[in-house]
């Protein structure tokens, strides 16, 4: 299972600081076999979080923010629950992929209020799925 940062939003100005990251969309992805040779089923879990206010001493300039920085912020927000949180997600993703090993290849995208199933074959054939004009 792979941890992914999908995007982050920043304020242009927040108090005396410029370009403060305040929102992160992140998730977990994994793939497994499908009924079609050479094509995998995929499963993704997406999450969104607001970051707490930052003071001048903790501030990291936006140009210095890395994926590792954002991953650290997300882990810090979960605190001691990070291990059980990710373990639960990994179990859900594994069960989802195991239930689809004999099905046509699909990508399942889950978030807190719903889910979407996309045909991996159609996406591989050149069809495009976009969110706000950003290819997925």
Secondary structure, 3 states (H helix, E strand, C coil): CEEEEEEEEEEEEECCEEEEEEEEEEEEEEEEECCCCCCEEEEEEEEEEECCCCCCCCCCCHHHCCHHHHHHHHHHHHHHHHHHHHHHHHHHHHHHHHHCCCCCCEEEEEECCEEEEEEHHHHHCCCCCEECCEEC
